[in-house]
Amino acid sequence: MYQGCTFRSGDRGAVRPYRIIPYSRNNKFTGREHHIDSVKRLCKPNSHNRIALHGLGGSGKTQIALEYVYQRASDSDSDIFWVQGSGVLQFREGIRAIAQ
């Protein structure tokens, strides 16, 4: 089963922004500013963006993505949906969670 954090902010009854982020922010994240800046350049405001980070396991892809997502979440009212891309089943579960 997909387990993630779901956030709703704003006034009571507000449904936006809607966020599904499966991990907490790493408050000890440092460095990698050039990677975060690259992701920011690829993500245009007010559009639908899909970004894939690739590399060896343990190289910090998830931490880079999380830091970007939490920065974006604090700077805007964007909806954020995190979908695992490590396999077909995880991807389907993530899409199902968004649909619900």
VEXDOKE-382739 format. One record per residue (C-alpha): residue number from 1; z, x, y. Coordinates in steps of 0.02 Angstrom, whole numbers, plus 50000, padded with zeros to 5 digits. Each point is the difference from the previous one (the first is absolute). Example, Ala and Ser with C-alpha at 12.3 -4.5 7.8 and 13.67 -1.06 7.14 Angstrom:
<r resi="1" pz="50390" px="50615" py="49775"/>
<r resi="2" pz="49967" px="50069" py="50172"/>
// end
This chain:
<r resi="1" pz="50000" px="50000" py="50000"/>
<r resi="2" pz="49960" px="50058" py="50175"/>
<r resi="3" pz="50156" px="50042" py="50097"/>
<r resi="4" pz="49984" px="50029" py="50185"/>
<r resi="5" pz="50087" px="49975" py="50164"/>
<r resi="6" pz="49939" px="49850" py="50098"/>
<r resi="7" pz="50034" px="49993" py="50185"/>
<r resi="8" pz="49979" px="49861" py="50126"/>
<r resi="9" pz="50046" px="50030" py="50179"/>
<r resi="10" pz="50003" px="49902" py="50161"/>
<r resi="11" pz="50071" px="49830" py="50038"/>
<r resi="12" pz="50060" px="49881" py="49867"/>
<r resi="13" pz="49853" px="49921" py="49913"/>
<r resi="14" pz="49880" px="50136" py="50055"/>
<r resi="15" pz="49887" px="50056" py="49860"/>
<r resi="16" pz="49928" px="50154" py="50081"/>
<r resi="17" pz="50004" px="50144" py="49980"/>
<r resi="18" pz="50007" px="49992" py="49811"/>
<r resi="19" pz="50036" px="50159" py="49905"/>
<r resi="20" pz="50012" px="50053" py="49819"/>
<r resi="21" pz="50058" px="50180" py="49989"/>
<r resi="22" pz="50067" px="50053" py="49830"/>
<r resi="23" pz="50104" px="50149" py="50056"/>
<r resi="24" pz="50129" px="50037" py="50134"/>
<r resi="25" pz="49958" px="50120" py="50140"/>
<r resi="26" pz="50043" px="50182" py="49965"/>
<r resi="27" pz="50110" px="50046" py="50148"/>
<r resi="28" pz="49985" px="50184" py="49952"/>
<r resi="29" pz="49810" px="50002" py="50012"/>
<r resi="30" pz="49941" px="50147" py="50107"/>
<r resi="31" pz="49837" px="50089" py="50030"/>
<r resi="32" pz="49830" px="49940" py="49944"/>
<r resi="33" pz="49960" px="49939" py="50176"/>
<r resi="34" pz="49818" px="50048" py="49978"/>
<r resi="35" pz="49988" px="49887" py="49847"/>
<r resi="36" pz="50082" px="49855" py="50092"/>
<r resi="37" pz="49882" px="50028" py="50147"/>
<r resi="38" pz="49850" px="49997" py="49883"/>
<r resi="39" pz="50054" px="49833" py="49928"/>
<r resi="40" pz="50029" px="49932" py="50176"/>
<r resi="41" pz="49823" px="50052" py="50050"/>
<r resi="42" pz="49928" px="49908" py="49848"/>
<r resi="43" pz="50098" px="49841" py="50035"/>
<r resi="44" pz="49929" px="49904" py="50145"/>
<r resi="45" pz="50115" px="49873" py="50086"/>
<r resi="46" pz="49961" px="49816" py="49971"/>
<r resi="47" pz="49891" px="50030" py="49848"/>
<r resi="48" pz="50020" px="49996" py="49812"/>
<r resi="49" pz="50029" px="50177" py="49939"/>
<r resi="50" pz="50007" px="50067" py="49824"/>
<r resi="51" pz="50049" px="50181" py="49979"/>
<r resi="52" pz="50010" px="50102" py="49840"/>
<r resi="53" pz="50099" px="50161" py="49991"/>
<r resi="54" pz="49959" px="50110" py="49852"/>
<r resi="55" pz="50068" px="50161" py="49930"/>
<r resi="56" pz="50108" px="50074" py="49865"/>
<r resi="57" pz="50158" px="49911" py="49947"/>
<r resi="58" pz="50150" px="50055" py="50103"/>
<r resi="59" pz="49897" px="50058" py="50149"/>
<r resi="60" pz="50078" px="49871" py="50117"/>
<r resi="61" pz="49867" px="49863" py="50009"/>
<r resi="62" pz="50127" px="49859" py="49988"/>
<r resi="63" pz="50113" px="50077" py="50131"/>
<r resi="64" pz="49854" px="50022" py="50122"/>
<r resi="65" pz="49946" px="49820" py="49972"/>
<r resi="66" pz="50177" px="49934" py="50020"/>
<r resi="67" pz="50030" px="50094" py="50162"/>
<r resi="68" pz="49836" px="49935" py="50072"/>
<r resi="69" pz="50039" px="49821" py="49946"/>
<r resi="70" pz="50175" px="50002" py="50074"/>
<r resi="71" pz="49936" px="50077" py="50163"/>
<r resi="72" pz="49865" px="49866" py="50009"/>
<r resi="73" pz="50125" px="49863" py="49960"/>
<r resi="74" pz="50115" px="50052" py="50141"/>
<r resi="75" pz="49857" px="50018" py="50126"/>
<r resi="76" pz="49907" px="49837" py="49972"/>
<r resi="77" pz="50001" px="49826" py="49929"/>
<r resi="78" pz="49878" px="50046" py="49862"/>
<r resi="79" pz="50011" px="49920" py="49829"/>
<r resi="80" pz="50026" px="50134" py="49867"/>
<r resi="81" pz="49966" px="49979" py="49815"/>
<r resi="82" pz="50031" px="50146" py="49883"/>
<r resi="83" pz="49905" px="49994" py="49836"/>
<r resi="84" pz="50026" px="50128" py="49862"/>
<r resi="85" pz="49837" px="50083" py="49950"/>
<r resi="86" pz="50063" px="50094" py="49848"/>
<r resi="87" pz="49929" px="49876" py="49875"/>
<r resi="88" pz="49914" px="49834" py="49980"/>
<r resi="89" pz="50160" px="49907" py="49951"/>
<r resi="90" pz="50100" px="50067" py="50147"/>
<r resi="91" pz="49856" px="49957" py="50116"/>
<r resi="92" pz="49991" px="49822" py="49934"/>
<r resi="93" pz="50188" px="49977" py="50018"/>
<r resi="94" pz="49991" px="50061" py="50180"/>
<r resi="95" pz="49860" px="49879" py="50041"/>
<r resi="96" pz="50095" px="49859" py="49915"/>
<r resi="97" pz="50154" px="50038" py="50106"/>
<r resi="98" pz="49894" px="49990" py="50158"/>
<r resi="99" pz="49926" px="49834" py="49947"/>
<r resi="100" pz="50172" px="49926" py="49969"/>
// end
